[in-house]
């Protein structure tokens, strides 16, 4: 039984039509924890169905998560992968390139992580670093940057031609909410690791990043490989909206499953637990 329509007939999601993706969104109450948990559970069931279909059909899917720093990309990736197999949904978060990698083709270090049949590869940041942090911070030359804008749409079009489905998400957060999240990271010892020098620069250079985003969209937001913008001032709504949108994009079907029956446990046949001095972890809780 079909779960979703082919991509050409998939549910249409209206584009952002305000001043830009960072324009003020309509005011809404933040989603409560119970409602969020209830809706996320439903989406997790559908993600498992998608996983079974991907394995059965050998589908290859790439999902890119880009956007403002502290916009909630990591949270939605955790929500997506919480109940599925890491052998099917692989998360790739590459560190800064080594000197050797800097001498390679720019796309080369990403290619080795592309999906084989039956895999969904999630890039937590991607080759679009060149259009964002590398552009703003001067980590690439103008020639390298212009070549990236010129070549990327062609490369992404070819991915589709060889059967790899590419989905691109841009997470946008308002300036005030970004500031609040950064201040929260500074004050919370559990989150301080999430605050890097590049994050601080992204806060200071908000409009430099806005200009870089605008130029990136102008060159790489194509009909064959569009950018999907997720407003993320409300993290819970952003996670649910993104996962629902992703599921709607993929024309997966329910895979027939055999009925599972738990077998009876074998008889001990004389086995006796040994009197071994196990080093048991103290039960402090």
Phi and psi in degrees as GROMACS dihedral restraints (atoms count N, CA, C in turn):
[ dihedral_restraints ]
;  ai    aj    ak    al  type     phi  dphi    fc
    3     4     5     6     1   -67.7    20    10
    4     5     6     7     1   135.2    20    10
    6     7     8     9     1   -94.8    20    10
    7     8     9    10     1   -32.0    20    10
    9    10    11    12     1  -145.4    20    10
   10    11    12    13     1   158.7    20    10
   12    13    14    15     1   -79.5    20    10
   13    14    15    16     1   157.4    20    10
   15    16    17    18     1   -55.6    20    10
   16    17    18    19     1   156.4    20    10
   18    19    20    21     1   -57.3    20    10
   19    20    21    22     1   -35.9    20    10
   21    22    23    24     1   -65.1    20    10
   22    23    24    25     1   -20.9    20    10
   24    25    26    27     1  -114.3    20    10
   25    26    27    28     1     9.9    20    10
   27    28    29    30     1   -65.6    20    10
   28    29    30    31     1   161.0    20    10
   30    31    32    33     1   -54.9    20    10
   31    32    33    34     1   133.0    20    10
   33    34    35    36     1   -84.6    20    10
   34    35    36    37     1   134.0    20    10
   36    37    38    39     1  -112.7    20    10
   37    38    39    40     1   119.1    20    10
   39    40    41    42     1   -61.0    20    10
   40    41    42    43     1   140.9    20    10
   42    43    44    45     1   -71.8    20    10
   43    44    45    46     1   162.3    20    10
   45    46    47    48     1   -69.3    20    10
   46    47    48    49     1   126.6    20    10
   48    49    50    51     1  -121.3    20    10
   49    50    51    52     1     5.9    20    10
   51    52    53    54     1   -81.0    20    10
   52    53    54    55     1  -163.0    20    10
   54    55    56    57     1   -58.5    20    10
   55    56    57    58     1   -27.5    20    10
   57    58    59    60     1   174.6    20    10
   58    59    60    61     1   173.9    20    10
   60    61    62    63     1   -64.6    20    10
   61    62    63    64     1   -16.2    20    10
   63    64    65    66     1   -98.3    20    10
   64    65    66    67     1     8.4    20    10
   66    67    68    69     1   -69.2    20    10
   67    68    69    70     1   159.1    20    10
   69    70    71    72     1   -61.9    20    10
   70    71    72    73     1   129.9    20    10
   72    73    74    75     1   -86.9    20    10
   73    74    75    76     1   159.8    20    10
   75    76    77    78     1   -56.4    20    10
   76    77    78    79     1   139.4    20    10
   78    79    80    81     1   -71.7    20    10
   79    80    81    82     1   129.9    20    10
   81    82    83    84     1  -141.9    20    10
   82    83    84    85     1   150.2    20    10
   84    85    86    87     1   -65.8    20    10
   85    86    87    88     1   143.8    20    10
   87    88    89    90     1   -67.8    20    10
   88    89    90    91     1   145.5    20    10
   90    91    92    93     1   -70.9    20    10
   91    92    93    94     1   132.8    20    10
   93    94    95    96     1   -72.9    20    10
   94    95    96    97     1   159.0    20    10
   96    97    98    99     1   -64.7    20    10
   97    98    99   100     1   -40.2    20    10
   99   100   101   102     1   -67.2    20    10
  100   101   102   103     1   -44.2    20    10
  102   103   104   105     1   -64.5    20    10
  103   104   105   106     1   -40.2    20    10
  105   106   107   108     1   -60.6    20    10
  106   107   108   109     1   -47.6    20    10
  108   109   110   111     1   -62.7    20    10
  109   110   111   112     1   -39.1    20    10
  111   112   113   114     1   -64.7    20    10
  112   113   114   115     1   -45.4    20    10
  114   115   116   117     1   -71.3    20    10
  115   116   117   118     1   -36.8    20    10
  117   118   119   120     1   -65.3    20    10
  118   119   120   121     1   -37.2    20    10
  120   121   122   123     1   -59.8    20    10
  121   122   123   124     1   -41.7    20    10
  123   124   125   126     1   -62.4    20    10
  124   125   126   127     1   -42.4    20    10
  126   127   128   129     1   -67.6    20    10
  127   128   129   130     1   -35.0    20    10
  129   130   131   132     1   -62.5    20    10
  130   131   132   133     1   -38.0    20    10
  132   133   134   135     1   -61.2    20    10
  133   134   135   136     1   -43.1    20    10
  135   136   137   138     1   -68.7    20    10
  136   137   138   139     1   -34.3    20    10
  138   139   140   141     1   -65.2    20    10
  139   140   141   142     1   -36.2    20    10
  141   142   143   144     1   -66.1    20    10
  142   143   144   145     1   -39.6    20    10
  144   145   146   147     1   -62.0    20    10
  145   146   147   148     1   -41.5    20    10
  147   148   149   150     1   -61.5    20    10
  148   149   150   151     1   -42.8    20    10
  150   151   152   153     1   -58.6    20    10
  151   152   153   154     1   -45.6    20    10
  153   154   155   156     1   -62.6    20    10
  154   155   156   157     1   -38.9    20    10
  156   157   158   159     1   -67.8    20    10
  157   158   159   160     1   -41.6    20    10
  159   160   161   162     1   -60.2    20    10
  160   161   162   163     1   -44.3    20    10
  162   163   164   165     1   -66.3    20    10
  163   164   165   166     1   -40.4    20    10
  165   166   167   168     1   -70.7    20    10
  166   167   168   169     1   -33.0    20    10
  168   169   170   171     1  -100.5    20    10
  169   170   171   172     1   -12.0    20    10
  171   172   173   174     1    73.4    20    10
  172   173   174   175     1    23.8    20    10
  174   175   176   177     1   -63.0    20    10
  175   176   177   178     1   152.5    20    10
  177   178   179   180     1  -125.4    20    10
  178   179   180   181     1   121.1    20    10
  180   181   182   183     1  -131.7    20    10
  181   182   183   184     1   135.3    20    10
  183   184   185   186     1  -118.0    20    10
  184   185   186   187     1   132.3    20    10
  186   187   188   189     1  -122.8    20    10
  187   188   189   190     1   123.4    20    10
  189   190   191   192     1  -101.6    20    10
  190   191   192   193     1   134.3    20    10
  192   193   194   195     1  -117.4    20    10
  193   194   195   196     1   112.5    20    10
  195   196   197   198     1  -126.8    20    10
  196   197   198   199     1   173.6    20    10
  198   199   200   201     1   144.5    20    10
  199   200   201   202     1  -173.1    20    10
  201   202   203   204     1   -62.2    20    10
  202   203   204   205     1   150.9    20    10
  204   205   206   207     1   -65.5    20    10
  205   206   207   208     1   141.0    20    10
  207   208   209   210     1    67.3    20    10
  208   209   210   211     1    21.9    20    10
  210   211   212   213     1   -87.1    20    10
  211   212   213   214     1    -4.2    20    10
  213   214   215   216     1   100.3    20    10
  214   215   216   217     1    18.8    20    10
  216   217   218   219     1   -63.0    20    10
  217   218   219   220     1   -44.5    20    10
  219   220   221   222     1   -62.4    20    10
  220   221   222   223     1   -36.4    20    10
  222   223   224   225     1   -64.8    20    10
  223   224   225   226     1   -41.6    20    10
  225   226   227   228     1   -72.4    20    10
  226   227   228   229     1   -33.3    20    10
  228   229   230   231     1   -63.8    20    10
  229   230   231   232     1   -42.4    20    10
  231   232   233   234     1   -63.3    20    10
  232   233   234   235     1   -39.5    20    10
  234   235   236   237     1   -65.4    20    10
  235   236   237   238     1   -38.8    20    10
  237   238   239   240     1   -66.9    20    10
  238   239   240   241     1   -42.1    20    10
  240   241   242   243     1   -92.2    20    10
  241   242   243   244     1    -1.3    20    10
  243   244   245   246     1   -60.6    20    10
  244   245   246   247     1   -36.1    20    10
  246   247   248   249     1  -120.4    20    10
  247   248   249   250     1    14.8    20    10
  249   250   251   252     1  -118.3    20    10
  250   251   252   253     1   170.4    20    10
  252   253   254   255     1   -79.6    20    10
  253   254   255   256     1   132.2    20    10
  255   256   257   258     1   -67.8    20    10
  256   257   258   259     1   -12.1    20    10
  258   259   260   261     1   -80.2    20    10
  259   260   261   262     1   -19.2    20    10
  261   262   263   264     1  -102.9    20    10
  262   263   264   265     1   -48.4    20    10
  264   265   266   267     1   -96.7    20    10
  265   266   267   268     1    97.7    20    10
  267   268   269   270     1   -98.6    20    10
  268   269   270   271     1   128.6    20    10
  270   271   272   273     1  -100.3    20    10
  271   272   273   274     1   127.3    20    10
  273   274   275   276     1  -116.5    20    10
  274   275   276   277     1   119.1    20    10
  276   277   278   279     1  -130.5    20    10
  277   278   279   280     1    91.7    20    10
  279   280   281   282     1   -78.9    20    10
  280   281   282   283     1   143.4    20    10
  282   283   284   285     1   -76.9    20    10
  283   284   285   286     1  -177.5    20    10
  285   286   287   288     1   -59.8    20    10
  286   287   288   289     1   145.8    20    10
  288   289   290   291     1   -66.4    20    10
  289   290   291   292     1   146.6    20    10
  291   292   293   294     1   -76.2    20    10
  292   293   294   295     1   171.4    20    10
  294   295   296   297     1   -61.1    20    10
  295   296   297   298     1   -37.5    20    10
  297   298   299   300     1   -64.3    20    10
  298   299   300   301     1   -44.7    20    10
  300   301   302   303     1   -65.3    20    10
  301   302   303   304     1   -31.6    20    10
  303   304   305   306     1   -64.3    20    10
  304   305   306   307     1   -23.9    20    10
  306   307   308   309     1   -89.5    20    10
  307   308   309   310     1    -6.0    20    10
  309   310   311   312     1   -85.6    20    10
  310   311   312   313     1   174.4    20    10
  312   313   314   315     1   -57.4    20    10
  313   314   315   316     1   141.7    20    10
  315   316   317   318     1   -58.2    20    10
  316   317   318   319     1   -41.1    20    10
  318   319   320   321     1   -79.2    20    10
  319   320   321   322     1    -8.5    20    10
  321   322   323   324     1   -61.6    20    10
  322   323   324   325     1   -42.2    20    10
  324   325   326   327     1   -73.8    20    10
  325   326   327   328     1   -13.7    20    10
  327   328   329   330     1   -88.0    20    10
  328   329   330   331     1   -32.7    20    10
  330   331   332   333     1   -58.3    20    10
  331   332   333   334     1   -37.9    20    10
  333   334   335   336     1   -66.0    20    10
  334   335   336   337     1   -13.7    20    10
  336   337   338   339     1  -101.4    20    10
  337   338   339   340     1     1.9    20    10
  339   340   341   342     1   -63.4    20    10
  340   341   342   343     1   153.8    20    10
  342   343   344   345     1   -72.4    20    10
  343   344   345   346     1   143.2    20    10
  345   346   347   348     1   -86.7    20    10
  346   347   348   349     1   179.0    20    10
  348   349   350   351     1   -60.3    20    10
  349   350   351   352     1   134.3    20    10
  351   352   353   354     1    83.1    20    10
  352   353   354   355     1    25.2    20    10
  354   355   356   357     1  -132.0    20    10
  355   356   357   358     1   147.9    20    10
  357   358   359   360     1  -116.9    20    10
  358   359   360   361     1   117.7    20    10
  360   361   362   363     1  -105.1    20    10
  361   362   363   364     1   124.0    20    10
  363   364   365   366     1  -106.2    20    10
  364   365   366   367     1   119.1    20    10
  366   367   368   369     1   -96.1    20    10
  367   368   369   370     1   115.5    20    10
  369   370   371   372     1   -88.2    20    10
  370   371   372   373     1    92.9    20    10
  372   373   374   375     1    74.8    20    10
  373   374   375   376     1   154.0    20    10
  375   376   377   378     1  -153.5    20    10
  376   377   378   379     1  -157.9    20    10
  378   379   380   381     1   -62.7    20    10
  379   380   381   382     1   -13.3    20    10
  381   382   383   384     1   -74.2    20    10
  382   383   384   385     1    -0.6    20    10
  384   385   386   387     1   -54.5    20    10
  385   386   387   388     1   -33.0    20    10
  387   388   389   390     1   -63.6    20    10
  388   389   390   391     1   -34.4    20    10
  390   391   392   393     1   -86.7    20    10
  391   392   393   394     1    -8.7    20    10
  393   394   395   396     1  -112.1    20    10
  394   395   396   397     1   -97.1    20    10
  396   397   398   399     1   -62.5    20    10
  397   398   399   400     1   -38.8    20    10
  399   400   401   402     1   -66.1    20    10
  400   401   402   403     1   -37.8    20    10
  402   403   404   405     1   -66.6    20    10
  403   404   405   406     1   -49.4    20    10
  405   406   407   408     1   -69.2    20    10
  406   407   408   409     1   -41.0    20    10
  408   409   410   411     1   -90.4    20    10
  409   410   411   412     1     0.4    20    10
  411   412   413   414     1    74.9    20    10
  412   413   414   415     1    27.2    20    10
  414   415   416   417     1   -83.4    20    10
  415   416   417   418     1    -5.4    20    10
  417   418   419   420     1  -133.7    20    10
  418   419   420   421     1   161.8    20    10
  420   421   422   423     1   -83.2    20    10
  421   422   423   424     1   165.7    20    10
  423   424   425   426     1   -62.8    20    10
  424   425   426   427     1   -37.3    20    10
  426   427   428   429     1   -63.7    20    10
  427   428   429   430     1   -45.2    20    10
  429   430   431   432     1   -62.5    20    10
  430   431   432   433     1   -40.2    20    10
  432   433   434   435     1   -65.7    20    10
  433   434   435   436     1   -46.8    20    10
  435   436   437   438     1   -65.7    20    10
  436   437   438   439     1   -35.7    20    10
  438   439   440   441     1   -64.5    20    10
  439   440   441   442     1   -38.7    20    10
  441   442   443   444     1   -62.0    20    10
  442   443   444   445     1   -47.9    20    10
  444   445   446   447     1   -62.3    20    10
  445   446   447   448     1   -33.5    20    10
  447   448   449   450     1   -75.6    20    10
  448   449   450   451     1   -42.1    20    10
  450   451   452   453     1   -87.7    20    10
  451   452   453   454     1   -28.4    20    10
  453   454   455   456     1   -59.2    20    10
  454   455   456   457     1   -46.6    20    10
  456   457   458   459     1   -58.5    20    10
  457   458   459   460     1   -35.9    20    10
  459   460   461   462     1   -68.4    20    10
  460   461   462   463     1   -42.8    20    10
  462   463   464   465     1   -63.3    20    10
  463   464   465   466     1   -43.6    20    10
  465   466   467   468     1   -68.4    20    10
  466   467   468   469     1   -33.0    20    10
  468   469   470   471     1   -65.3    20    10
  469   470   471   472     1   -39.1    20    10
  471   472   473   474     1   -68.0    20    10
  472   473   474   475     1   -30.8    20    10
  474   475   476   477     1   -59.3    20    10
  475   476   477   478     1   -43.8    20    10
  477   478   479   480     1   -64.8    20    10
  478   479   480   481     1   -35.5    20    10
  480   481   482   483     1   -68.3    20    10
  481   482   483   484     1   -25.7    20    10
  483   484   485   486     1   -97.9    20    10
  484   485   486   487     1     8.2    20    10
  486   487   488   489     1    95.9    20    10
  487   488   489   490     1     9.5    20    10
  489   490   491   492     1   -94.9    20    10
  490   491   492   493     1   123.1    20    10
  492   493   494   495     1   -87.3    20    10
  493   494   495   496     1   124.8    20    10
  495   496   497   498     1  -111.9    20    10
  496   497   498   499     1   127.3    20    10
  498   499   500   501     1  -122.4    20    10
  499   500   501   502     1   128.6    20    10
  501   502   503   504     1  -119.4    20    10
  502   503   504   505     1   127.4    20    10
  504   505   506   507     1  -118.8    20    10
  505   506   507   508     1   136.0    20    10
  507   508   509   510     1  -116.4    20    10
  508   509   510   511     1   122.1    20    10
  510   511   512   513     1   -98.1    20    10
  511   512   513   514     1   124.1    20    10
  513   514   515   516     1  -116.7    20    10
  514   515   516   517     1   129.6    20    10
  516   517   518   519     1  -124.7    20    10
  517   518   519   520     1   150.7    20    10
  519   520   521   522     1   -74.4    20    10
  520   521   522   523     1   158.1    20    10
  522   523   524   525     1   -58.0    20    10
  523   524   525   526     1   -43.0    20    10
  525   526   527   528     1   -65.2    20    10
  526   527   528   529     1   -41.2    20    10
  528   529   530   531     1   -69.8    20    10
  529   530   531   532     1   -37.1    20    10
  531   532   533   534     1   -61.2    20    10
  532   533   534   535     1   -44.7    20    10
  534   535   536   537     1   -59.3    20    10
  535   536   537   538     1   -44.9    20    10
  537   538   539   540     1   -60.0    20    10
  538   539   540   541     1   -41.9    20    10
  540   541   542   543     1   -69.6    20    10
  541   542   543   544     1   -38.8    20    10
  543   544   545   546     1   -64.1    20    10
  544   545   546   547     1   -42.5    20    10
  546   547   548   549     1   -64.4    20    10
  547   548   549   550     1   -35.6    20    10
  549   550   551   552     1   -64.5    20    10
  550   551   552   553     1   -40.5    20    10
  552   553   554   555     1   -63.6    20    10
  553   554   555   556     1   -39.8    20    10
  555   556   557   558     1   -63.2    20    10
  556   557   558   559     1   -37.2    20    10
  558   559   560   561     1   -86.6    20    10
  559   560   561   562     1   -15.5    20    10
  561   562   563   564     1  -107.6    20    10
  562   563   564   565     1   114.9    20    10
  564   565   566   567     1   -61.1    20    10
  565   566   567   568     1   -21.7    20    10
  567   568   569   570     1   -77.4    20    10
  568   569   570   571     1   -17.8    20    10
  570   571   572   573     1  -116.6    20    10
  571   572   573   574     1    -3.4    20    10
  573   574   575   576     1   -61.6    20    10
  574   575   576   577     1   -28.5    20    10
  576   577   578   579     1   -65.8    20    10
  577   578   579   580     1   -20.6    20    10
  579   580   581   582     1   -81.8    20    10
  580   581   582   583     1    -2.0    20    10
  582   583   584   585     1  -108.6    20    10
  583   584   585   586     1   107.0    20    10
  585   586   587   588     1  -106.4    20    10
  586   587   588   589     1   166.3    20    10
  588   589   590   591     1   -56.0    20    10
  589   590   591   592     1   -33.6    20    10
  591   592   593   594     1   -68.3    20    10
  592   593   594   595     1   -32.4    20    10
  594   595   596   597     1   -63.7    20    10
  595   596   597   598     1   -44.2    20    10
  597   598   599   600     1   -61.8    20    10
  598   599   600   601     1   -40.0    20    10
  600   601   602   603     1   -66.8    20    10
  601   602   603   604     1   -37.2    20    10
  603   604   605   606     1   -65.2    20    10
  604   605   606   607     1   -31.0    20    10
  606   607   608   609     1   -70.0    20    10
  607   608   609   610     1   -44.4    20    10
  609   610   611   612     1   -67.2    20    10
  610   611   612   613     1   -38.8    20    10
  612   613   614   615     1  -104.8    20    10
  613   614   615   616     1    45.3    20    10
  615   616   617   618     1   -51.4    20    10
  616   617   618   619     1   -46.9    20    10
  618   619   620   621     1   -78.4    20    10
  619   620   621   622     1   -26.8    20    10
  621   622   623   624     1   -62.8    20    10
  622   623   624   625     1   -41.2    20    10
  624   625   626   627     1   -69.6    20    10
  625   626   627   628     1   -33.0    20    10
  627   628   629   630     1   -62.8    20    10
  628   629   630   631     1   -44.1    20    10
  630   631   632   633     1   -64.6    20    10
  631   632   633   634     1   -41.0    20    10
  633   634   635   636     1   -63.8    20    10
  634   635   636   637     1   -41.8    20    10
  636   637   638   639     1   -60.8    20    10
  637   638   639   640     1   -45.0    20    10
  639   640   641   642     1   -61.6    20    10
  640   641   642   643     1   -41.8    20    10
  642   643   644   645     1   -69.9    20    10
  643   644   645   646     1   -37.5    20    10
  645   646   647   648     1   -61.4    20    10
  646   647   648   649     1   -45.6    20    10
  648   649   650   651     1   -61.7    20    10
  649   650   651   652     1   -41.5    20    10
  651   652   653   654     1   -60.7    20    10
  652   653   654   655     1   -30.1    20    10
  654   655   656   657     1  -100.3    20    10
  655   656   657   658     1   -25.8    20    10
  657   658   659   660     1  -121.0    20    10
  658   659   660   661     1     0.6    20    10
  660   661   662   663     1   -89.3    20    10
  661   662   663   664     1    87.3    20    10
  663   664   665   666     1  -110.6    20    10
  664   665   666   667     1   166.3    20    10
  666   667   668   669     1   -64.0    20    10
  667   668   669   670     1   -34.7    20    10
  669   670   671   672     1   -83.7    20    10
  670   671   672   673     1   -22.3    20    10
  672   673   674   675     1  -144.2    20    10
  673   674   675   676     1    72.0    20    10
  675   676   677   678     1   -79.1    20    10
  676   677   678   679     1   157.6    20    10
  678   679   680   681     1   -88.7    20    10
  679   680   681   682     1   134.9    20    10
  681   682   683   684     1  -110.2    20    10
  682   683   684   685     1   117.0    20    10
  684   685   686   687     1   -92.2    20    10
  685   686   687   688     1   129.0    20    10
  687   688   689   690     1  -113.6    20    10
  688   689   690   691     1   116.4    20    10
  690   691   692   693     1   -77.2    20    10
  691   692   693   694     1   128.8    20    10
  693   694   695   696     1  -128.7    20    10
  694   695   696   697     1    25.6    20    10
  696   697   698   699     1   -62.1    20    10
  697   698   699   700     1   -33.4    20    10
  699   700   701   702     1  -102.4    20    10
  700   701   702   703     1   103.4    20    10
  702   703   704   705     1   -59.6    20    10
  703   704   705   706     1   -40.8    20    10
  705   706   707   708     1   -65.3    20    10
  706   707   708   709     1   -46.7    20    10
  708   709   710   711     1   -62.3    20    10
  709   710   711   712     1   -39.6    20    10
  711   712   713   714     1   -61.3    20    10
  712   713   714   715     1   -43.2    20    10
  714   715   716   717     1   -63.0    20    10
  715   716   717   718     1   -48.3    20    10
  717   718   719   720     1   -63.9    20    10
  718   719   720   721     1   -44.8    20    10
  720   721   722   723     1   -62.6    20    10
  721   722   723   724     1   -41.1    20    10
  723   724   725   726     1   -67.1    20    10
  724   725   726   727     1   -46.0    20    10
  726   727   728   729     1   -64.6    20    10
  727   728   729   730     1   -42.9    20    10
  729   730   731   732     1   -61.3    20    10
  730   731   732   733     1   -43.2    20    10
  732   733   734   735     1   -62.8    20    10
  733   734   735   736     1   -43.8    20    10
  735   736   737   738     1   -60.5    20    10
  736   737   738   739     1   -45.8    20    10
  738   739   740   741     1   -62.9    20    10
  739   740   741   742     1   -36.4    20    10
  741   742   743   744     1   -68.7    20    10
  742   743   744   745     1   -26.3    20    10
  744   745   746   747     1   -76.0    20    10
  745   746   747   748     1   -28.4    20    10
  747   748   749   750     1   -95.8    20    10
  748   749   750   751     1   124.2    20    10
  750   751   752   753     1   -80.9    20    10
  751   752   753   754     1    55.8    20    10
  753   754   755   756     1   -81.6    20    10
  754   755   756   757     1   160.7    20    10
  756   757   758   759     1  -127.3    20    10
  757   758   759   760     1   156.9    20    10
  759   760   761   762     1   -66.5    20    10
  760   761   762   763     1   130.3    20    10
  762   763   764   765     1   -94.0    20    10
  763   764   765   766     1   123.7    20    10
  765   766   767   768     1   -55.8    20    10
  766   767   768   769     1   133.5    20    10
  768   769   770   771     1  -121.2    20    10
  769   770   771   772     1   142.6    20    10
  771   772   773   774     1   -74.2    20    10
  772   773   774   775     1   149.0    20    10
  774   775   776   777     1   -68.4    20    10
  775   776   777   778     1   130.2    20    10
  777   778   779   780     1   -95.4    20    10
  778   779   780   781     1   129.8    20    10
  780   781   782   783     1  -126.7    20    10
  781   782   783   784     1   125.9    20    10
  783   784   785   786     1   -71.5    20    10
  784   785   786   787     1   123.2    20    10
  786   787   788   789     1   -72.8    20    10
  787   788   789   790     1   153.8    20    10
  789   790   791   792     1   -69.2    20    10
  790   791   792   793     1   145.7    20    10
  792   793   794   795     1   -73.2    20    10
  793   794   795   796     1   142.9    20    10
  795   796   797   798     1   -63.9    20    10
  796   797   798   799     1   159.1    20    10
  798   799   800   801     1   -77.6    20    10
  799   800   801   802     1   153.6    20    10
  801   802   803   804     1   -67.7    20    10
  802   803   804   805     1   -27.5    20    10
  804   805   806   807     1    49.2    20    10
  805   806   807   808     1    47.9    20    10
  807   808   809   810     1    88.6    20    10
  808   809   810   811     1    -1.1    20    10
  810   811   812   813     1   -68.5    20    10
  811   812   813   814     1   135.8    20    10
  813   814   815   816     1  -130.1    20    10
  814   815   816   817     1   133.4    20    10
  816   817   818   819     1   -58.7    20    10
  817   818   819   820     1   130.4    20    10
  819   820   821   822     1   -74.4    20    10
  820   821   822   823     1   155.8    20    10
  822   823   824   825     1   -88.2    20    10
  823   824   825   826     1    74.1    20    10
  825   826   827   828     1  -103.4    20    10
  826   827   828   829     1   138.9    20    10
  828   829   830   831     1   -78.3    20    10
  829   830   831   832     1    70.9    20    10
  831   832   833   834     1   -61.1    20    10
  832   833   834   835     1   142.6    20    10
  834   835   836   837     1   -88.1    20    10
  835   836   837   838     1    86.2    20    10
  837   838   839   840     1   -79.7    20    10
  838   839   840   841     1   134.1    20    10
  840   841   842   843     1   -64.2    20    10
  841   842   843   844     1   129.1    20    10
  843   844   845   846     1   -57.7    20    10
  844   845   846   847     1   138.3    20    10
  846   847   848   849     1   -91.9    20    10
  847   848   849   850     1    83.7    20    10
  849   850   851   852     1   -80.0    20    10
  850   851   852   853     1   -12.9    20    10
